[in-house]
Amino acid sequence: MTQSAYPSFPLTIHAHWRETAASKGFDILKRIRDRYHLLLACRACGATHVSKLFVLMNNQPLCPHCIELRWQADAKAAGLQWAGRDPESRHHGFYIADCSHRLRRQFELVKRAAEGICDLRCELCHSRKEQEEAAARGWELIGPDPDGDPNYRLYRHLECGHSQRVARANMQTERFGCGGCGENWPAAPSHLYAMQFKLLNGALLVKLGFSRNPDSRLRHQLMKDHSVDAQILKTVRMASGQLALQTEKRLHARLKDAFPDSIAPPDLYSGSINVRSEIYFAEVTREILRMLDGIASDSAA
């Protein structure tokens, strides 16, 4: 808006106001609207904007034109084209990506991308890429992980119609199998297990999990310190790895809901057991064994 477009408000502009404005990078052009507002000219870019007198005297006014120039510079450095502010959010702007799609992003996120701290991606192009990855391996991308894990997606096997969660990294490398018709862990028989660990620090812990071979899992994967007293308390055979995984997740949800204070902190066992979660204090051992007994009874029925 040009200076002449602002209606003047003919009152005195005091010298100390001008001195304060100059110290903060602005010149006072005139008083406008009412006795509380000033028209300031930015000494950095020459553009004008309206500021309250209180803001000028007690804070550092920010030139909206300089701010937008910084947003535009960040966009260019991040490989985007500036497309304007989002009128519905003071924290967001619109950008055009190299693929020509229009993106809505936070200014701070674009700034981080411009500094090389993070990457920006187009959701439409990324989704299409994931769909093509799945199709090339005989699967259809259905959507995001129903359990909310950002590393997983829900896919459907085009050959047999079976749907399952698969980590995107595994889809890219084909390090997985179909739980409906495959030959590896999702379709192969598996076991739920309860394991007990007595650490050298005196802590007595229990782990609930699943594995095709619980003994191998304990001896060759979980044990960091083989001087720890560890044993398998119980195993329950499951028809498939996929069923074992689903059942394990359901049991953990029940335990965490009923015994939230029994979840052992990772710092307690990280030096001895090669996992970062799903370890409990021994007080829930009886409940875990009871749940496994129930599953074994249901399977035998």
C-alpha positions, 0 to 999 in steps of 0.5 A: 500500500502506498503512503498516499493511500493511508489517511493522515491523522494530524498530530505531533510526531515527537522526536524521541519517537523518531529516535526510537524508530531509527534505532529499530530500523524504521522511519516514521512517515506519519500518524494515521487512523487514530492517535495510536497508529503510525506509518513506518518505512523500513530502512532495509527494504523501503516498504511501509507498514502500519504499526501501533505506537505501543509496539514501536516504543516497547518492542521490535516492530517486524517488517512484513515485507522483509519477513515475506522476502525471507520466506521467499528466499527459504522457498528457493533454497529448499527447491520450491517456488513461493506461492503466497501466504495461507490466509487461514494460518499465520504459520503456513504458506503455499509453495509449488514443488518441482513436480508442479503440485501445490504444497501447504507447509509451515514456514519453519519446516521450509526454513529447516529444509532450506538449511538442509536439516530435513527434506520436503516431499510432495504427498501426491508423488510420494503416494504414487511412488509407494503404489508403484513399488507395491504393484511391482512386487504383486501388491496393492497399497491400501492405505496407512498402517491401521496401528498408526506406525508411520513406518508401516503401510497396509497392503493387499496381495494381488495373487491371493487377496490377503491383506497385511501390515508391511514395513515400507522398507521391507516392501522395497527390499521384498524382505517379507512374505504373504501371511495368506499364501507365503512360505516364510514367517507370516504364514509359517507356524510360530510361538508366543512366549514368556521369558524371565530375566534376572539382571545383575543389578537385581531386577527381575523382569519378564518379556512377552513376545513371539518367535518361530524359535523362542529358544534361539530368540532368547540365546542368540538375539535377546541376550547381550550379557550371557551372564544374566540368568534367563529362562523361558517360562512358557510357550504357546504354538500359533498357526502362523507368524501373522496370527502370533504378531496380532495376538501379541499386540493385543496382549501388550495393549491389555497389559499396558492398559491394566498395569501401566506402572509395570512397564520397565524403563529401557535404561534398566535393561538396555545393557543386558537385553537386546530390545527397547520395549515390551519388558515388564516388572515381574509382578505381571508374570502371573497375569502373562502366564494366565493370558497364555494359558487362556490362548492355549486353551482356546486353541485346543478347543 
